[in-house]
C-alpha cells in the first residue's frame, strides 16, 4: 500500500510540474500572426476563364501574400 501511495504522489508531482512548465512556456511564447488562405476548386484551369480564377492567379496571390 505504501508503494502505491509513493507512486501516486510521484505521478501527481510530475503532472503538476508539467502543468506549471507548460504554463510558463505559454506565457513567454512570442505572438505570431497566422494568415489563413483558402481557395475553392479552380477546376484545373491554368489560365483565367470565366468564373475560374486559374492556377497562375492563385500562384501570384500566394507569392504576394508571402512577400
N, CA, C and O atoms as a CHARMM CRD file, in Angstrom:
* protein
*
  268
    1    1 UNK  N      0.82400  -1.19800   0.00000 PROA 1      0.00000
    2    1 UNK  CA     0.00000   0.00000   0.00000 PROA 1      0.00000
    3    1 UNK  C      0.86700   1.26000   0.00000 PROA 1      0.00000
    4    1 UNK  O      0.51200   2.26100  -0.62300 PROA 1      0.00000
    5    2 UNK  N      1.99000   1.21100   0.69200 PROA 2      0.00000
    6    2 UNK  CA     2.88800   2.35700   0.74400 PROA 2      0.00000
    7    2 UNK  C      3.46600   2.64800  -0.63700 PROA 2      0.00000
    8    2 UNK  O      3.62700   3.80600  -1.02100 PROA 2      0.00000
    9    3 UNK  N      3.77800   1.58200  -1.38100 PROA 3      0.00000
   10    3 UNK  CA     4.34500   1.75200  -2.71900 PROA 3      0.00000
   11    3 UNK  C      3.33200   2.45500  -3.63300 PROA 3      0.00000
   12    3 UNK  O      3.71300   3.30500  -4.43800 PROA 3      0.00000
   13    4 UNK  N      2.06300   2.10800  -3.51400 PROA 4      0.00000
   14    4 UNK  CA     1.01300   2.74500  -4.31200 PROA 4      0.00000
   15    4 UNK  C      0.91900   4.23100  -3.98600 PROA 4      0.00000
   16    4 UNK  O      0.76200   5.05100  -4.89100 PROA 4      0.00000
   17    5 UNK  N      1.01400   4.59100  -2.70300 PROA 5      0.00000
   18    5 UNK  CA     0.94000   5.99400  -2.29800 PROA 5      0.00000
   19    5 UNK  C      2.12700   6.77800  -2.83700 PROA 5      0.00000
   20    5 UNK  O      1.97100   7.92100  -3.26900 PROA 5      0.00000
   21    6 UNK  N      3.32500   6.17000  -2.81700 PROA 6      0.00000
   22    6 UNK  CA     4.52000   6.83900  -3.33600 PROA 6      0.00000
   23    6 UNK  C      4.38400   7.04000  -4.84400 PROA 6      0.00000
   24    6 UNK  O      4.68300   8.11900  -5.35600 PROA 6      0.00000
   25    7 UNK  N      3.93700   6.01100  -5.55200 PROA 7      0.00000
   26    7 UNK  CA     3.75800   6.10800  -6.99900 PROA 7      0.00000
   27    7 UNK  C      2.71300   7.16200  -7.34300 PROA 7      0.00000
   28    7 UNK  O      2.89500   7.95100  -8.27000 PROA 7      0.00000
   29    8 UNK  N      1.62700   7.16900  -6.59300 PROA 8      0.00000
   30    8 UNK  CA     0.57000   8.15100  -6.81800 PROA 8      0.00000
   31    8 UNK  C      1.09200   9.56100  -6.55500 PROA 8      0.00000
   32    8 UNK  O      0.79800  10.48700  -7.31100 PROA 8      0.00000
   33    9 UNK  N      1.86100   9.72100  -5.49300 PROA 9      0.00000
   34    9 UNK  CA     2.43000  11.02400  -5.16100 PROA 9      0.00000
   35    9 UNK  C      3.40600  11.50200  -6.22100 PROA 9      0.00000
   36    9 UNK  O      3.40300  12.67900  -6.58300 PROA 9      0.00000
   37   10 UNK  N      4.25000  10.59200  -6.72700 PROA 10     0.00000
   38   10 UNK  CA     5.19400  10.96000  -7.78200 PROA 10     0.00000
   39   10 UNK  C      4.46200  11.35000  -9.06300 PROA 10     0.00000
   40   10 UNK  O      4.85300  12.30000  -9.74100 PROA 10     0.00000
   41   11 UNK  N      3.42000  10.62700  -9.38700 PROA 11     0.00000
   42   11 UNK  CA     2.64500  10.93000 -10.58300 PROA 11     0.00000
   43   11 UNK  C      1.97500  12.29700 -10.46800 PROA 11     0.00000
   44   11 UNK  O      1.99100  13.07800 -11.41900 PROA 11     0.00000
   45   12 UNK  N      1.39900  12.58300  -9.32900 PROA 12     0.00000
   46   12 UNK  CA     0.76400  13.88600  -9.11000 PROA 12     0.00000
   47   12 UNK  C      1.80200  15.00000  -9.18400 PROA 12     0.00000
   48   12 UNK  O      1.55200  16.05000  -9.77500 PROA 12     0.00000
   49   13 UNK  N      2.97000  14.76900  -8.58100 PROA 13     0.00000
   50   13 UNK  CA     4.04000  15.76800  -8.62300 PROA 13     0.00000
   51   13 UNK  C      4.51200  16.01100 -10.05100 PROA 13     0.00000
   52   13 UNK  O      4.71000  17.15700 -10.45500 PROA 13     0.00000
   53   14 UNK  N      4.69300  14.94200 -10.81200 PROA 14     0.00000
   54   14 UNK  CA     5.14300  15.06800 -12.19300 PROA 14     0.00000
   55   14 UNK  C      4.12500  15.82100 -13.04100 PROA 14     0.00000
   56   14 UNK  O      4.49400  16.70200 -13.81700 PROA 14     0.00000
   57   15 UNK  N      2.85800  15.48400 -12.89900 PROA 15     0.00000
   58   15 UNK  CA     1.82100  16.16700 -13.66800 PROA 15     0.00000
   59   15 UNK  C      1.71100  17.64000 -13.28700 PROA 15     0.00000
   60   15 UNK  O      1.49200  18.49100 -14.15000 PROA 15     0.00000
   61   16 UNK  N      1.86000  17.94000 -12.01600 PROA 16     0.00000
   62   16 UNK  CA     1.83500  19.32800 -11.56200 PROA 16     0.00000
   63   16 UNK  C      3.00900  20.10000 -12.14600 PROA 16     0.00000
   64   16 UNK  O      2.84700  21.23100 -12.60600 PROA 16     0.00000
   65   17 UNK  N      4.19000  19.48900 -12.12900 PROA 17     0.00000
   66   17 UNK  CA     5.38900  20.11700 -12.69500 PROA 17     0.00000
   67   17 UNK  C      5.19300  20.38900 -14.18700 PROA 17     0.00000
   68   17 UNK  O      5.52400  21.47400 -14.66600 PROA 17     0.00000
   69   18 UNK  N      4.66100  19.41600 -14.92300 PROA 18     0.00000
   70   18 UNK  CA     4.44100  19.59700 -16.35700 PROA 18     0.00000
   71   18 UNK  C      3.40700  20.68200 -16.63200 PROA 18     0.00000
   72   18 UNK  O      3.53600  21.43200 -17.60000 PROA 18     0.00000
   73   19 UNK  N      2.39400  20.76900 -15.79600 PROA 19     0.00000
   74   19 UNK  CA     1.38500  21.81100 -15.94900 PROA 19     0.00000
   75   19 UNK  C      1.99800  23.19400 -15.73500 PROA 19     0.00000
   76   19 UNK  O      1.73200  24.12000 -16.50100 PROA 19     0.00000
   77   20 UNK  N      2.80900  23.32900 -14.70700 PROA 20     0.00000
   78   20 UNK  CA     3.47200  24.60900 -14.42800 PROA 20     0.00000
   79   20 UNK  C      4.44300  24.95700 -15.54200 PROA 20     0.00000
   80   20 UNK  O      4.48800  26.10400 -15.98700 PROA 20     0.00000
   81   21 UNK  N      5.22000  23.98600 -15.99900 PROA 21     0.00000
   82   21 UNK  CA     6.18100  24.21300 -17.07300 PROA 21     0.00000
   83   21 UNK  C      5.46800  24.64200 -18.35300 PROA 21     0.00000
   84   21 UNK  O      5.92100  25.55900 -19.03800 PROA 21     0.00000
   85   22 UNK  N      4.37300  23.99400 -18.67300 PROA 22     0.00000
   86   22 UNK  CA     3.60500  24.36400 -19.86100 PROA 22     0.00000
   87   22 UNK  C      3.03100  25.76000 -19.75900 PROA 22     0.00000
   88   22 UNK  O      3.00000  26.49100 -20.74900 PROA 22     0.00000
   89   23 UNK  N      2.57700  26.14000 -18.58000 PROA 23     0.00000
   90   23 UNK  CA     2.02400  27.47300 -18.37300 PROA 23     0.00000
   91   23 UNK  C      3.10200  28.53300 -18.52600 PROA 23     0.00000
   92   23 UNK  O      2.86800  29.57000 -19.14600 PROA 23     0.00000
   93   24 UNK  N      4.28100  28.28300 -17.96900 PROA 24     0.00000
   94   24 UNK  CA     5.38100  29.24400 -18.06400 PROA 24     0.00000
   95   24 UNK  C      5.81200  29.42000 -19.51200 PROA 24     0.00000
   96   24 UNK  O      6.01500  30.54700 -19.96300 PROA 24     0.00000
   97   25 UNK  N      5.95400  28.32200 -20.24400 PROA 25     0.00000
   98   25 UNK  CA     6.37400  28.43700 -21.64300 PROA 25     0.00000
   99   25 UNK  C      5.31200  29.14700 -22.47300 PROA 25     0.00000
  100   25 UNK  O      5.64600  29.85400 -23.42400 PROA 25     0.00000
  101   26 UNK  N      4.04500  28.97200 -22.13400 PROA 26     0.00000
  102   26 UNK  CA     2.96900  29.66000 -22.84400 PROA 26     0.00000
  103   26 UNK  C      3.03400  31.16100 -22.59300 PROA 26     0.00000
  104   26 UNK  O      2.78500  31.95200 -23.50300 PROA 26     0.00000
  105   27 UNK  N      3.36400  31.55900 -21.37600 PROA 27     0.00000
  106   27 UNK  CA     3.43400  32.97600 -21.02700 PROA 27     0.00000
  107   27 UNK  C      4.55200  33.66800 -21.79800 PROA 27     0.00000
  108   27 UNK  O      4.38100  34.79500 -22.26200 PROA 27     0.00000
  109   28 UNK  N      5.69700  32.99800 -21.93600 PROA 28     0.00000
  110   28 UNK  CA     6.85000  33.60400 -22.59300 PROA 28     0.00000
  111   28 UNK  C      6.87900  33.38300 -24.10700 PROA 28     0.00000
  112   28 UNK  O      7.80300  33.84700 -24.77500 PROA 28     0.00000
  113   29 UNK  N      5.91700  32.70500 -24.64100 PROA 29     0.00000
  114   29 UNK  CA     5.88700  32.45700 -26.09000 PROA 29     0.00000
  115   29 UNK  C      5.59100  33.75900 -26.82400 PROA 29     0.00000
  116   29 UNK  O      4.77000  34.56400 -26.38500 PROA 29     0.00000
  117   30 UNK  N      6.27000  33.95000 -27.94200 PROA 30     0.00000
  118   30 UNK  CA     6.05000  35.15500 -28.73800 PROA 30     0.00000
  119   30 UNK  C      4.77500  34.99600 -29.55900 PROA 30     0.00000
  120   30 UNK  O      4.43300  33.90400 -30.01500 PROA 30     0.00000
  121   31 UNK  N      4.09600  36.10200 -29.72900 PROA 31     0.00000
  122   31 UNK  CA     2.89000  36.06800 -30.54900 PROA 31     0.00000
  123   31 UNK  C      3.28400  35.97400 -32.01300 PROA 31     0.00000
  124   31 UNK  O      4.26600  36.57400 -32.44900 PROA 31     0.00000
  125   32 UNK  N      2.50200  35.21100 -32.76100 PROA 32     0.00000
  126   32 UNK  CA     2.74300  35.07600 -34.18800 PROA 32     0.00000
  127   32 UNK  C      1.45200  35.36800 -34.92800 PROA 32     0.00000
  128   32 UNK  O      0.36100  35.02400 -34.47400 PROA 32     0.00000
  129   33 UNK  N      1.59900  36.00800 -36.07200 PROA 33     0.00000
  130   33 UNK  CA     0.44000  36.27200 -36.90900 PROA 33     0.00000
  131   33 UNK  C      0.27700  35.10500 -37.87000 PROA 33     0.00000
  132   33 UNK  O      1.23400  34.67900 -38.51700 PROA 33     0.00000
  133   34 UNK  N     -0.92300  34.60300 -37.95500 PROA 34     0.00000
  134   34 UNK  CA    -1.21600  33.48700 -38.84500 PROA 34     0.00000
  135   34 UNK  C     -2.19400  33.97400 -39.90400 PROA 34     0.00000
  136   34 UNK  O     -3.23900  34.54200 -39.58800 PROA 34     0.00000
  137   35 UNK  N     -1.84400  33.74600 -41.15500 PROA 35     0.00000
  138   35 UNK  CA    -2.72000  34.10500 -42.26500 PROA 35     0.00000
  139   35 UNK  C     -3.27800  32.81300 -42.84200 PROA 35     0.00000
  140   35 UNK  O     -2.52500  31.93100 -43.25400 PROA 35     0.00000
  141   36 UNK  N     -4.59500  32.70900 -42.86900 PROA 36     0.00000
  142   36 UNK  CA    -5.25000  31.52100 -43.40700 PROA 36     0.00000
  143   36 UNK  C     -5.76100  31.85700 -44.80100 PROA 36     0.00000
  144   36 UNK  O     -6.61100  32.72900 -44.97800 PROA 36     0.00000
  145   37 UNK  N     -5.23000  31.15300 -45.77300 PROA 37     0.00000
  146   37 UNK  CA    -5.66200  31.34800 -47.15200 PROA 37     0.00000
  147   37 UNK  C     -6.52100  30.16700 -47.56000 PROA 37     0.00000
  148   37 UNK  O     -6.21200  29.01700 -47.24500 PROA 37     0.00000
  149   38 UNK  N     -7.58300  30.45700 -48.25100 PROA 38     0.00000
  150   38 UNK  CA    -8.49000  29.39900 -48.67700 PROA 38     0.00000
  151   38 UNK  C     -8.81000  29.57800 -50.15200 PROA 38     0.00000
  152   38 UNK  O     -9.01600  30.69500 -50.62800 PROA 38     0.00000
  153   39 UNK  N     -8.84700  28.47800 -50.85500 PROA 39     0.00000
  154   39 UNK  CA    -9.25000  28.53700 -52.25800 PROA 39     0.00000
  155   39 UNK  C    -10.34600  27.51300 -52.48100 PROA 39     0.00000
  156   39 UNK  O    -10.45200  26.51500 -51.76700 PROA 39     0.00000
  157   40 UNK  N    -11.14400  27.78200 -53.47300 PROA 40     0.00000
  158   40 UNK  CA   -12.13800  26.81800 -53.88800 PROA 40     0.00000
  159   40 UNK  C    -11.55900  26.07800 -55.08900 PROA 40     0.00000
  160   40 UNK  O    -10.53300  26.49400 -55.62700 PROA 40     0.00000
  161   41 UNK  N    -12.16800  25.03700 -55.50100 PROA 41     0.00000
  162   41 UNK  CA   -11.67700  24.27200 -56.64100 PROA 41     0.00000
  163   41 UNK  C    -11.62800  25.16700 -57.87300 PROA 41     0.00000
  164   41 UNK  O    -12.64400  25.74400 -58.25900 PROA 41     0.00000
  165   42 UNK  N    -10.46000  25.28700 -58.49000 PROA 42     0.00000
  166   42 UNK  CA   -10.34000  26.11800 -59.68300 PROA 42     0.00000
  167   42 UNK  C    -10.46300  25.27000 -60.95100 PROA 42     0.00000
  168   42 UNK  O    -10.12600  25.73300 -62.04100 PROA 42     0.00000
  169   43 UNK  N    -10.93500  24.05300 -60.81500 PROA 43     0.00000
  170   43 UNK  CA   -11.25500  23.14500 -61.91400 PROA 43     0.00000
  171   43 UNK  C    -10.07200  22.87800 -62.83200 PROA 43     0.00000
  172   43 UNK  O    -10.26600  22.61800 -64.02000 PROA 43     0.00000
  173   44 UNK  N     -8.86700  22.93500 -62.31800 PROA 44     0.00000
  174   44 UNK  CA    -7.68300  22.60100 -63.10600 PROA 44     0.00000
  175   44 UNK  C     -7.33800  23.62400 -64.16700 PROA 44     0.00000
  176   44 UNK  O     -6.49300  23.36200 -65.02200 PROA 44     0.00000
  177   45 UNK  N     -7.97100  24.77900 -64.13100 PROA 45     0.00000
  178   45 UNK  CA    -7.69100  25.80000 -65.14000 PROA 45     0.00000
  179   45 UNK  C     -6.33900  26.44100 -64.86000 PROA 45     0.00000
  180   45 UNK  O     -6.08000  26.89100 -63.74400 PROA 45     0.00000
  181   46 UNK  N     -5.48200  26.48100 -65.86700 PROA 46     0.00000
  182   46 UNK  CA    -4.17800  27.11200 -65.69700 PROA 46     0.00000
  183   46 UNK  C     -4.25000  28.61100 -65.93000 PROA 46     0.00000
  184   46 UNK  O     -3.51100  29.37200 -65.30700 PROA 46     0.00000
  185   47 UNK  N     -5.12100  29.03600 -66.80900 PROA 47     0.00000
  186   47 UNK  CA    -5.28900  30.46300 -67.09100 PROA 47     0.00000
  187   47 UNK  C     -6.72700  30.84700 -66.73500 PROA 47     0.00000
  188   47 UNK  O     -7.61900  29.99900 -66.76700 PROA 47     0.00000
  189   48 UNK  N     -6.95800  32.12500 -66.39500 PROA 48     0.00000
  190   48 UNK  CA    -8.30800  32.55900 -66.04100 PROA 48     0.00000
  191   48 UNK  C     -9.28200  32.39300 -67.20900 PROA 48     0.00000
  192   48 UNK  O     -8.96300  32.71600 -68.35300 PROA 48     0.00000
  193   49 UNK  N    -10.46400  31.88700 -66.89700 PROA 49     0.00000
  194   49 UNK  CA   -11.50900  31.74300 -67.91400 PROA 49     0.00000
  195   49 UNK  C    -12.86000  31.77900 -67.22100 PROA 49     0.00000
  196   49 UNK  O    -13.20600  30.85800 -66.48100 PROA 49     0.00000
  197   50 UNK  N    -13.62100  32.83100 -67.45300 PROA 50     0.00000
  198   50 UNK  CA   -14.93800  32.95500 -66.83600 PROA 50     0.00000
  199   50 UNK  C    -14.83500  33.06800 -65.32300 PROA 50     0.00000
  200   50 UNK  O    -14.12300  33.93100 -64.80900 PROA 50     0.00000
  201   51 UNK  N    -15.54400  32.19700 -64.60800 PROA 51     0.00000
  202   51 UNK  CA   -15.51200  32.21200 -63.14600 PROA 51     0.00000
  203   51 UNK  C    -14.26300  31.54000 -62.59000 PROA 51     0.00000
  204   51 UNK  O    -13.92400  31.74100 -61.42300 PROA 51     0.00000
  205   52 UNK  N    -13.57700  30.74800 -63.40300 PROA 52     0.00000
  206   52 UNK  CA   -12.37000  30.05400 -62.94400 PROA 52     0.00000
  207   52 UNK  C    -11.20800  31.03600 -62.86800 PROA 52     0.00000
  208   52 UNK  O    -10.86000  31.67800 -63.85900 PROA 52     0.00000
  209   53 UNK  N    -10.62100  31.14400 -61.70300 PROA 53     0.00000
  210   53 UNK  CA    -9.53100  32.09100 -61.48300 PROA 53     0.00000
  211   53 UNK  C     -8.27300  31.64200 -62.20800 PROA 53     0.00000
  212   53 UNK  O     -7.57700  32.47000 -62.79500 PROA 53     0.00000
  213   54 UNK  N     -7.97300  30.37800 -62.18100 PROA 54     0.00000
  214   54 UNK  CA    -6.77600  29.86900 -62.83000 PROA 54     0.00000
  215   54 UNK  C     -5.62500  29.74700 -61.85500 PROA 54     0.00000
  216   54 UNK  O     -5.52000  30.51300 -60.89700 PROA 54     0.00000
  217   55 UNK  N     -4.75900  28.77100 -62.10900 PROA 55     0.00000
  218   55 UNK  CA    -3.63100  28.48000 -61.22600 PROA 55     0.00000
  219   55 UNK  C     -2.60700  29.60100 -61.21600 PROA 55     0.00000
  220   55 UNK  O     -1.94200  29.82000 -60.20400 PROA 55     0.00000
  221   56 UNK  N     -2.47000  30.31500 -62.32700 PROA 56     0.00000
  222   56 UNK  CA    -1.48600  31.39300 -62.40400 PROA 56     0.00000
  223   56 UNK  C     -1.83600  32.50200 -61.42100 PROA 56     0.00000
  224   56 UNK  O     -0.96400  32.99300 -60.70600 PROA 56     0.00000
  225   57 UNK  N     -3.09600  32.89800 -61.38000 PROA 57     0.00000
  226   57 UNK  CA    -3.51200  33.95100 -60.43800 PROA 57     0.00000
  227   57 UNK  C     -3.38900  33.48000 -58.99300 PROA 57     0.00000
  228   57 UNK  O     -3.01800  34.25600 -58.11300 PROA 57     0.00000
  229   58 UNK  N     -3.70000  32.21300 -58.75100 PROA 58     0.00000
  230   58 UNK  CA    -3.56100  31.68500 -57.39100 PROA 58     0.00000
  231   58 UNK  C     -2.10200  31.70000 -56.95700 PROA 58     0.00000
  232   58 UNK  O     -1.79900  32.07000 -55.82200 PROA 58     0.00000
  233   59 UNK  N     -1.20400  31.30700 -57.83700 PROA 59     0.00000
  234   59 UNK  CA     0.22500  31.32200 -57.51500 PROA 59     0.00000
  235   59 UNK  C      0.69900  32.74400 -57.25700 PROA 59     0.00000
  236   59 UNK  O      1.48100  32.97500 -56.33400 PROA 59     0.00000
  237   60 UNK  N      0.23600  33.70500 -58.06200 PROA 60     0.00000
  238   60 UNK  CA     0.60200  35.10800 -57.84900 PROA 60     0.00000
  239   60 UNK  C      0.08300  35.61900 -56.50700 PROA 60     0.00000
  240   60 UNK  O      0.78400  36.35000 -55.80600 PROA 60     0.00000
  241   61 UNK  N     -1.13500  35.23800 -56.15200 PROA 61     0.00000
  242   61 UNK  CA    -1.70100  35.66000 -54.86700 PROA 61     0.00000
  243   61 UNK  C     -0.88900  35.09300 -53.70500 PROA 61     0.00000
  244   61 UNK  O     -0.65500  35.78800 -52.71600 PROA 61     0.00000
  245   62 UNK  N     -0.46000  33.84200 -53.81800 PROA 62     0.00000
  246   62 UNK  CA     0.36300  33.24400 -52.76100 PROA 62     0.00000
  247   62 UNK  C      1.71500  33.93800 -52.65600 PROA 62     0.00000
  248   62 UNK  O      2.19300  34.20000 -51.55200 PROA 62     0.00000
  249   63 UNK  N      2.33300  34.23700 -53.78900 PROA 63     0.00000
  250   63 UNK  CA     3.62600  34.93900 -53.77600 PROA 63     0.00000
  251   63 UNK  C      3.48000  36.32000 -53.15500 PROA 63     0.00000
  252   63 UNK  O      4.33700  36.75200 -52.38400 PROA 63     0.00000
  253   64 UNK  N      2.38900  37.01600 -53.49300 PROA 64     0.00000
  254   64 UNK  CA     2.15000  38.34600 -52.93600 PROA 64     0.00000
  255   64 UNK  C      1.96200  38.27400 -51.42400 PROA 64     0.00000
  256   64 UNK  O      2.48200  39.11500 -50.69200 PROA 64     0.00000
  257   65 UNK  N      1.22600  37.28100 -50.95800 PROA 65     0.00000
  258   65 UNK  CA     0.96800  37.14400 -49.52200 PROA 65     0.00000
  259   65 UNK  C      2.24000  36.78500 -48.76700 PROA 65     0.00000
  260   65 UNK  O      2.43900  37.25200 -47.64500 PROA 65     0.00000
  261   66 UNK  N      3.09900  35.97200 -49.35400 PROA 66     0.00000
  262   66 UNK  CA     4.35600  35.59100 -48.69700 PROA 66     0.00000
  263   66 UNK  C      5.30600  36.76800 -48.58000 PROA 66     0.00000
  264   66 UNK  O      6.08900  36.84000 -47.63200 PROA 66     0.00000
  265   67 UNK  N      5.24900  37.69200 -49.53000 PROA 67     0.00000
  266   67 UNK  CA     6.18000  38.83100 -49.54800 PROA 67     0.00000
  267   67 UNK  C      5.87200  39.85500 -48.50800 PROA 67     0.00000
  268   67 UNK  O      6.57200  40.86300 -48.40900 PROA 67     0.00000
